Amino acid sequence: MNMVFRWHAIASWTWDAQDDSCGICRMAFDGCCPDCKLPGDDCPLIWGACNHAFHLHCILKWVNSQTPQAHCPMCRREWQFKG
């Protein structure tokens, strides 16, 4: 007796962030920052110690533009990358 089983799976992923979009560029997290052409590993989400998330490129630009100490653009706490 031959039996044929078929299984069709559909999967999706989303970032586990409090918000749906980057607080700096306002682009959706399931997309990419304005500097990137395609979403993916080149522009992951980065969390701060305050639990706010941003595109990698966006937060790096923000941190580098702040002197002398960078603060979270959302809550204004001193910016520290989540460990």
C-alpha positions as CSV (number, residue, x, y, z in Angstrom):
1,M,0.0,0.0,0.0
2,N,1.5,3.3,-1.1
3,M,0.5,6.4,0.8
4,V,1.5,9.9,-0.3
5,F,1.5,12.7,2.3
6,R,1.8,16.3,1.3
7,W,2.6,19.1,3.6
8,H,2.6,22.7,2.7
9,A,4.1,25.0,5.2
10,I,4.1,28.8,5.2
11,A,6.4,30.7,7.5
12,S,6.9,34.4,8.3
13,W,9.1,36.3,10.6
14,T,9.0,39.6,12.3
15,W,11.4,41.5,14.5
16,D,10.5,41.3,18.2
17,A,10.4,45.0,18.8
18,Q,8.1,47.2,20.8
19,D,7.3,49.3,17.7
20,D,6.7,48.6,14.1
21,S,9.0,51.2,12.7
22,C,12.4,52.8,13.4
23,G,12.2,55.9,15.6
24,I,14.9,57.6,13.6
25,C,14.0,57.0,9.9
26,R,10.3,56.0,10.5
27,M,10.7,53.1,8.0
28,A,9.1,49.8,8.9
29,F,11.3,47.2,10.7
30,D,10.3,44.5,8.2
31,G,11.8,46.7,5.5
32,C,15.1,48.4,5.7
33,C,16.6,51.8,6.4
34,P,16.8,54.5,3.7
35,D,20.5,53.6,3.1
36,C,19.8,50.0,2.1
37,K,18.1,48.6,-0.9
38,L,16.9,45.2,0.5
39,P,16.0,44.2,4.1
40,G,18.1,41.5,5.7
41,D,21.4,40.9,7.5
42,D,23.1,44.1,6.3
43,C,20.6,46.2,8.3
44,P,19.5,44.3,11.4
45,L,17.7,45.8,14.3
46,I,19.8,47.0,17.3
47,W,18.4,47.4,20.8
48,G,19.6,49.8,23.4
49,A,19.8,49.2,27.1
50,C,16.5,51.1,27.3
51,N,14.8,48.4,25.0
52,H,14.2,50.8,22.1
53,A,15.1,49.3,18.7
54,F,16.5,51.0,15.6
55,H,17.9,50.0,12.3
56,L,21.7,49.4,12.7
57,H,22.6,52.2,10.2
58,C,20.2,54.7,11.7
59,I,21.4,54.3,15.3
60,L,25.1,54.3,14.2
61,K,24.6,57.6,12.4
62,W,22.7,59.0,15.4
63,V,25.3,58.0,17.9
64,N,28.1,59.4,15.7
65,S,26.3,62.7,15.4
66,Q,25.9,63.2,19.1
67,T,28.5,64.9,21.2
68,P,29.8,64.3,23.8
69,Q,27.4,61.6,24.9
70,A,24.7,60.0,22.7
71,H,21.2,59.6,24.1
72,C,18.3,57.4,22.9
73,P,16.3,59.4,20.4
74,M,13.1,58.0,21.9
75,C,13.5,58.3,25.7
76,R,16.7,60.5,25.9
77,R,18.4,58.1,28.3
78,E,22.2,57.8,27.8
79,W,22.6,55.4,24.8
80,Q,24.1,52.1,25.5
81,F,23.9,49.1,23.2
82,K,22.1,46.2,24.8
83,G,24.6,43.6,25.8
